[in-house]
Amino acid sequence: MSRTRRHILTVLTLTPVLTAGPKLVAAALETAAGGGGNGSGGFSAFVSFLDNVATYLVYVGAAAGVLGLIAAGGMLIAGSPEGGKWLTRTVIGVGIVLLAKGIMA
């Protein structure tokens, strides 16, 4: 088969797919986002799940931050030169954890 025939065959084969493709993709995304026929989509359930996970991670991160502050305070009281670094890292980490849901939204 010559090169020209292969190109023509490829164009004739892909033309219906490429013209119908955007419509099919848009319909699939609309259904996944919850805009389909019955109104319940997988994408909205997935976003709700991620929101719940983020909420619980904020609670766990806040508790870990308190433990980090206690450890950094103990280091500072004991005179360890690493205490200041631990305190700075803990404050930055707690700030990121507490702002995470706002950043994600």
C-alpha atoms as one frame of an Amber mdcrd trajectory, in Angstrom:
protein
   0.000   0.000   0.000   1.426   3.355  -0.943   2.017   6.157   1.481  -0.710
   8.332  -0.033  -3.299   5.565   0.283  -2.360   5.030   3.932  -2.787   8.742
   4.613  -6.180   8.807   2.902  -7.281   5.689   4.774  -6.121   7.193   8.065
  -7.993  10.448   7.414 -11.170   8.609   6.394 -10.970   6.404   9.484 -10.238
   9.155  11.988 -12.618  11.825  10.663 -15.791  10.365  12.258 -13.941   9.707
  15.507 -12.516  13.218  15.688 -15.810  14.895  14.848 -17.791  12.879  17.405
 -14.983  12.836  19.994 -15.501  16.224  21.661 -19.223  15.565  22.063 -18.575
  12.172  23.642 -15.933  13.583  25.973 -18.173  16.461  27.019 -21.059  14.067
  27.690 -18.826  11.800  29.780 -17.496  14.731  31.818 -21.006  16.092  32.360
 -22.219  12.713  33.607 -19.183  12.305  35.870 -19.704  15.773  37.327 -23.280
  14.986  38.251 -25.029  16.756  35.412 -26.228  13.578  33.740 -29.714  12.160
  33.561 -30.223  11.169  37.203 -28.139  13.943  38.797 -25.790  11.732  40.803
 -22.280  11.612  39.431 -19.106   9.920  40.469 -17.092  13.120  40.371 -19.198
  14.900  42.980 -18.989  11.844  45.258 -15.205  11.793  44.793 -14.909  15.483
  45.697 -17.037  14.902  48.786 -14.763  12.011  49.785 -11.647  14.169  49.370
 -13.250  16.891  51.477 -13.916  14.390  54.278 -10.343  13.067  54.114  -8.968
  16.616  54.260 -11.113  17.374  57.308  -9.765  14.377  59.215  -6.195  15.146
  58.147  -6.550  18.651  59.597  -7.492  17.117  62.955  -4.552  14.690  62.829
  -2.174  17.440  61.699  -3.293  19.755  64.482  -2.659  17.028  67.068   0.765
  16.305  65.570   1.486  20.048  65.643   0.763  20.188  69.359   3.159  17.291
  69.922   5.765  19.079  67.803   5.373  22.258  69.825   5.788  20.295  73.063
   8.932  18.617  71.701  10.372  21.922  70.463   9.630  23.575  73.800  11.351
  20.744  75.638  14.383  21.134  73.394  14.505  24.867  74.035  14.218  24.387
  77.801  16.973  21.764  77.701  19.208  24.169  75.777  19.418  22.175  72.553
  20.527  24.235  69.539  18.034  22.282  67.390  15.040  23.577  69.394  14.664
  26.762  67.373  14.744  24.868  64.080  12.117  22.416  65.346   9.922  25.253
  66.553  10.122  27.038  63.196   9.402  23.862  61.234   6.483  22.976  63.488
   4.890  26.416  63.177   5.241  26.330  59.376   3.803  22.797  59.260   0.830
  23.669  61.466   0.174  26.744  59.324   0.161  24.650  56.150  -2.144  22.063
  57.717  -4.625  24.664  58.970  -4.667  26.491  55.624  -4.881  23.292  53.539
  -8.679  23.171  53.247  -8.853  26.844  52.321  -6.180  26.364  49.681  -7.928
  23.258  48.325 -11.285  24.993  48.045
